[in-house]
Amino acid sequence: RAMFTMMNNARLNVGLQGVQIAEGATQKAVGYALERVQSARAGSPNKESVRIVDHPDVRRMLLRMKAQTQAARALVYYAAGQVDRAGLGDTAAKNRLEVVTPP
């Protein structure tokens, strides 16, 4: 039983580390996209070079990174809340926790 508790806590910690790494990567990518100037915007009659964040596909990729990072953060927070509730004896929370941290 103690080993399963330790493994579930380790899974949550690994998930939290993943969120931290994803957040750092997202922040670096946004910073780079705001600085880097390259080519004209696709379909624009103006041929001046623009920041790559102004390119639609780059903006889409950055928004996807941000959305996935926020979703992972929400899942980690939810799981941590279920750990707390399960520790107080809430059996429904324990069942929900087993769904998000499978054995």
C-alpha positions in Angstrom: 0.0 0.0 0.0 2.8 2.4 0.9 4.5 1.7 -2.5 1.3 2.6 -4.4 0.9 5.8 -2.4 4.5 6.7 -3.2 4.1 5.9 -6.9 0.9 8.0 -7.2 2.7 10.9 -5.6 5.7 10.4 -7.9 3.3 10.4 -11.0 1.8 13.7 -9.8 5.3 15.2 -9.3 6.4 14.1 -12.8 3.2 15.6 -14.2 4.0 18.9 -12.4 7.5 18.9 -13.7 6.2 18.4 -17.2 3.9 21.5 -16.7 6.9 23.5 -15.5 9.0 22.5 -18.5 6.1 23.2 -20.9 5.6 26.6 -19.4 9.2 27.5 -19.7 9.3 26.3 -23.3 6.2 28.3 -24.2 7.6 31.5 -22.6 10.9 31.1 -24.6 9.0 30.4 -27.8 6.8 33.4 -27.4 9.8 35.6 -26.6 11.7 34.3 -29.7 8.7 34.8 -31.9 8.3 38.4 -30.8 11.9 39.1 -31.5 12.6 37.3 -34.7 11.9 39.1 -38.0 11.7 37.1 -41.1 10.0 37.5 -44.5 6.7 39.1 -45.4 3.4 38.0 -44.0 1.7 35.4 -46.3 -0.8 36.9 -48.7 0.1 40.5 -47.8 0.6 43.0 -50.6 3.3 44.6 -48.4 6.6 42.8 -48.8 8.2 44.1 -45.6 9.6 41.6 -43.2 7.5 41.0 -40.1 8.1 39.3 -36.7 7.4 35.6 -37.0 4.6 35.9 -34.4 2.7 37.8 -37.1 2.7 34.8 -39.3 -0.6 32.9 -38.9 0.9 29.4 -38.7 3.4 30.5 -36.0 0.7 32.2 -34.0 -1.4 29.0 -34.3 1.5 26.9 -33.0 2.1 29.3 -30.1 -1.6 29.3 -29.1 -1.6 25.5 -29.2 1.4 25.3 -27.0 -0.3 27.7 -24.5 -3.6 25.8 -24.6 -1.9 22.4 -24.0 0.2 23.8 -21.2 -2.8 25.2 -19.5 -4.8 22.0 -19.9 -1.9 20.0 -18.3 -1.7 22.5 -15.5 -5.5 22.2 -14.9 -5.2 18.4 -14.8 -2.4 18.5 -12.3 -4.3 20.9 -10.1 -7.4 18.7 -10.3 -5.4 15.6 -9.4 -3.8 17.3 -6.5 -7.2 18.4 -5.2 -8.4 14.9 -5.4 -5.4 13.7 -3.4 -6.3 16.2 -0.7 -10.0 15.2 -0.6 -9.2 11.5 -0.7 -6.8 12.0 2.3 -9.8 13.4 4.2 -11.8 10.2 3.5 -13.8 11.2 0.4 -14.3 7.9 -1.4 -15.6 9.6 -4.5 -12.4 11.7 -4.7 -10.4 8.5 -4.3 -12.2 6.9 -7.2 -11.7 10.0 -9.4 -8.0 10.0 -8.5 -7.7 6.5 -9.6 -9.0 7.6 -13.0 -6.4 10.3 -13.5 -3.5 8.3 -11.9 -4.0 4.7 -13.1 -2.0 2.0 -11.3 
